[in-house]
Amino acid sequence: MSTPHPTATLHDQPIPLRVKLAAAWTSFMFLYAYVDILNFFTPGVVDDILDGRVFEFDVSQTFSATALTLMAVPILMIVLSVTLPAPASRITNLIVALLYVPVTAFNALGESWLLFYGLGIVLELMLLGLIVRYAWAWPRAASSATAAPVGTSRTV
């Protein structure tokens, strides 16, 4: 005997824009970190690190501080997207996401594993594009002059 399944359509609750931005930055950070972590399995990478080199850079306190900064900015964008006032959050998301496009693309330079890095970079760029799109299209509050009178509906 089969049990009938409800035929009602599931209702999607609207997701606040700030939550979408925080989720996109979180996803970006997971990709950013996991591409770096999985890179340790690329032959020769760990040996180079043990010899004090990452890509073309000497491992130093300056290198480590720079790498930490590059990771900290998108990490902080998760909380800033949710906590900054709307105008500041919008402009900060636009600026940081656009600045991270060349930073992300730079990671492809000199890499021999382009399938691996290419996939990571394309996914990261897609998320940055989504962040720019969300921030660019940030909804505006209706001004009192253009707001619909109480009791009437307004189609957009």
KEMARVO-755953 format. One record per residue (C-alpha): residue in one letter; x, y, z. Coordinates in pm, whole numbers, always signed. Layout:
BEGIN
@residu=A&X=X&Y=Y&Z=Z;
...
REM end
This chain:
BEGIN
@residu=M&X=+0&Y=+0&Z=+0;
@residu=S&X=+149&Y=+331&Z=-99;
@residu=T&X=+122&Y=+648&Z=+101;
@residu=P&X=+9&Y=+951&Z=-95;
@residu=H&X=+262&Y=+1232&Z=-115;
@residu=P&X=+144&Y=+1585&Z=-56;
@residu=T&X=+102&Y=+1776&Z=-380;
@residu=A&X=+147&Y=+2119&Z=-227;
@residu=T&X=+447&Y=+2308&Z=-354;
@residu=L&X=+722&Y=+2381&Z=-104;
@residu=H&X=+744&Y=+2746&Z=-12;
@residu=D&X=+1086&Y=+2910&Z=-33;
@residu=Q&X=+1136&Y=+3167&Z=+237;
@residu=P&X=+1312&Y=+3477&Z=+108;
@residu=I&X=+1678&Y=+3484&Z=+205;
@residu=P&X=+1802&Y=+3822&Z=+329;
@residu=L&X=+2068&Y=+3976&Z=+105;
@residu=R&X=+2315&Y=+4001&Z=+393;
@residu=V&X=+2285&Y=+3625&Z=+451;
@residu=K&X=+2342&Y=+3561&Z=+79;
@residu=L&X=+2657&Y=+3775&Z=+90;
@residu=A&X=+2787&Y=+3604&Z=+405;
@residu=A&X=+2717&Y=+3262&Z=+252;
@residu=A&X=+2897&Y=+3356&Z=-71;
@residu=W&X=+3203&Y=+3482&Z=+124;
@residu=T&X=+3198&Y=+3165&Z=+336;
@residu=S&X=+3189&Y=+2948&Z=+23;
@residu=F&X=+3468&Y=+3157&Z=-128;
@residu=M&X=+3680&Y=+3101&Z=+182;
@residu=F&X=+3622&Y=+2725&Z=+179;
@residu=L&X=+3736&Y=+2710&Z=-183;
@residu=Y&X=+4028&Y=+2945&Z=-120;
@residu=A&X=+4148&Y=+2735&Z=+175;
@residu=Y&X=+4086&Y=+2394&Z=+22;
@residu=V&X=+4266&Y=+2477&Z=-301;
@residu=D&X=+4567&Y=+2573&Z=-88;
@residu=I&X=+4533&Y=+2262&Z=+130;
@residu=L&X=+4490&Y=+2024&Z=-164;
@residu=N&X=+4789&Y=+2189&Z=-331;
@residu=F&X=+5008&Y=+2020&Z=-68;
@residu=F&X=+4943&Y=+1694&Z=-255;
@residu=T&X=+5098&Y=+1834&Z=-573;
@residu=P&X=+5437&Y=+1668&Z=-618;
@residu=G&X=+5725&Y=+1886&Z=-500;
@residu=V&X=+5515&Y=+2149&Z=-319;
@residu=V&X=+5592&Y=+2030&Z=+34;
@residu=D&X=+5962&Y=+1988&Z=-54;
@residu=D&X=+5969&Y=+2348&Z=-184;
@residu=I&X=+5799&Y=+2473&Z=+133;
@residu=L&X=+6050&Y=+2282&Z=+348;
@residu=D&X=+6325&Y=+2446&Z=+141;
@residu=G&X=+6171&Y=+2785&Z=+224;
@residu=R&X=+5997&Y=+2864&Z=-108;
@residu=V&X=+5631&Y=+2905&Z=-205;
@residu=F&X=+5579&Y=+2963&Z=-576;
@residu=E&X=+5846&Y=+3229&Z=-642;
@residu=F&X=+5851&Y=+3370&Z=-290;
@residu=D&X=+6081&Y=+3305&Z=+4;
@residu=V&X=+5896&Y=+3187&Z=+313;
@residu=S&X=+5944&Y=+3468&Z=+562;
@residu=Q&X=+5752&Y=+3658&Z=+824;
@residu=T&X=+5654&Y=+3909&Z=+553;
@residu=F&X=+5529&Y=+3630&Z=+326;
@residu=S&X=+5328&Y=+3474&Z=+611;
@residu=A&X=+5180&Y=+3810&Z=+717;
@residu=T&X=+5082&Y=+3882&Z=+355;
@residu=A&X=+4923&Y=+3538&Z=+318;
@residu=L&X=+4736&Y=+3586&Z=+646;
@residu=T&X=+4610&Y=+3925&Z=+529;
@residu=L&X=+4492&Y=+3778&Z=+198;
@residu=M&X=+4296&Y=+3517&Z=+392;
@residu=A&X=+4173&Y=+3749&Z=+668;
@residu=V&X=+4005&Y=+4002&Z=+441;
@residu=P&X=+3748&Y=+3761&Z=+290;
@residu=I&X=+3705&Y=+3597&Z=+631;
@residu=L&X=+3621&Y=+3935&Z=+781;
@residu=M&X=+3385&Y=+4005&Z=+489;
@residu=I&X=+3160&Y=+3729&Z=+625;
@residu=V&X=+3091&Y=+3928&Z=+942;
@residu=L&X=+3115&Y=+4272&Z=+779;
@residu=S&X=+2851&Y=+4178&Z=+520;
@residu=V&X=+2607&Y=+4115&Z=+803;
@residu=T&X=+2702&Y=+4389&Z=+1049;
@residu=L&X=+2796&Y=+4703&Z=+852;
@residu=P&X=+2522&Y=+4953&Z=+770;
@residu=A&X=+2372&Y=+4884&Z=+426;
@residu=P&X=+2558&Y=+5158&Z=+232;
@residu=A&X=+2894&Y=+5062&Z=+386;
@residu=S&X=+2829&Y=+4690&Z=+339;
@residu=R&X=+2734&Y=+4740&Z=-26;
@residu=I&X=+3042&Y=+4945&Z=-115;
@residu=T&X=+3276&Y=+4724&Z=+90;
@residu=N&X=+3144&Y=+4409&Z=-80;
@residu=L&X=+3181&Y=+4567&Z=-424;
@residu=I&X=+3536&Y=+4692&Z=-362;
@residu=V&X=+3670&Y=+4381&Z=-190;
@residu=A&X=+3514&Y=+4138&Z=-438;
@residu=L&X=+3648&Y=+4336&Z=-734;
@residu=L&X=+3995&Y=+4359&Z=-576;
@residu=Y&X=+3998&Y=+3982&Z=-525;
@residu=V&X=+3935&Y=+3910&Z=-895;
@residu=P&X=+4301&Y=+3979&Z=-995;
@residu=V&X=+4428&Y=+3824&Z=-670;
@residu=T&X=+4236&Y=+3506&Z=-756;
@residu=A&X=+4348&Y=+3507&Z=-1119;
@residu=F&X=+4712&Y=+3555&Z=-1009;
@residu=N&X=+4700&Y=+3209&Z=-850;
@residu=A&X=+4703&Y=+3051&Z=-1197;
@residu=L&X=+5046&Y=+3196&Z=-1285;
@residu=G&X=+5318&Y=+2939&Z=-1314;
@residu=E&X=+5100&Y=+2647&Z=-1212;
@residu=S&X=+5146&Y=+2318&Z=-1392;
@residu=W&X=+4822&Y=+2168&Z=-1258;
@residu=L&X=+4591&Y=+2398&Z=-1455;
@residu=L&X=+4293&Y=+2161&Z=-1443;
@residu=F&X=+4302&Y=+2166&Z=-1063;
@residu=Y&X=+4385&Y=+2534&Z=-1024;
@residu=G&X=+4164&Y=+2634&Z=-1315;
@residu=L&X=+3862&Y=+2468&Z=-1157;
@residu=G&X=+3930&Y=+2633&Z=-821;
@residu=I&X=+3984&Y=+2974&Z=-981;
@residu=V&X=+3672&Y=+2951&Z=-1198;
@residu=L&X=+3460&Y=+2857&Z=-896;
@residu=E&X=+3612&Y=+3138&Z=-687;
@residu=L&X=+3556&Y=+3390&Z=-969;
@residu=M&X=+3194&Y=+3275&Z=-1000;
@residu=L&X=+3142&Y=+3342&Z=-629;
@residu=L&X=+3309&Y=+3683&Z=-655;
@residu=G&X=+3083&Y=+3763&Z=-950;
@residu=L&X=+2781&Y=+3659&Z=-745;
@residu=I&X=+2896&Y=+3885&Z=-459;
@residu=V&X=+2937&Y=+4179&Z=-699;
@residu=R&X=+2593&Y=+4109&Z=-847;
@residu=Y&X=+2426&Y=+4091&Z=-505;
@residu=A&X=+2597&Y=+4408&Z=-383;
@residu=W&X=+2540&Y=+4601&Z=-706;
@residu=A&X=+2167&Y=+4520&Z=-705;
@residu=W&X=+2123&Y=+4594&Z=-333;
@residu=P&X=+1753&Y=+4681&Z=-292;
@residu=R&X=+1669&Y=+5044&Z=-224;
@residu=A&X=+1405&Y=+5152&Z=+23;
@residu=A&X=+1113&Y=+5329&Z=-140;
@residu=S&X=+1117&Y=+5700&Z=-63;
@residu=S&X=+808&Y=+5852&Z=+95;
@residu=A&X=+737&Y=+6042&Z=-228;
@residu=T&X=+727&Y=+5725&Z=-439;
@residu=A&X=+586&Y=+5484&Z=-183;
@residu=A&X=+243&Y=+5342&Z=-252;
@residu=P&X=-34&Y=+5471&Z=-26;
@residu=V&X=-142&Y=+5243&Z=+255;
@residu=G&X=-390&Y=+4979&Z=+140;
@residu=T&X=-275&Y=+4978&Z=-223;
@residu=S&X=-34&Y=+4744&Z=-389;
@residu=R&X=+250&Y=+4840&Z=-609;
@residu=T&X=+394&Y=+4617&Z=-878;
@residu=V&X=+759&Y=+4645&Z=-963;
REM end
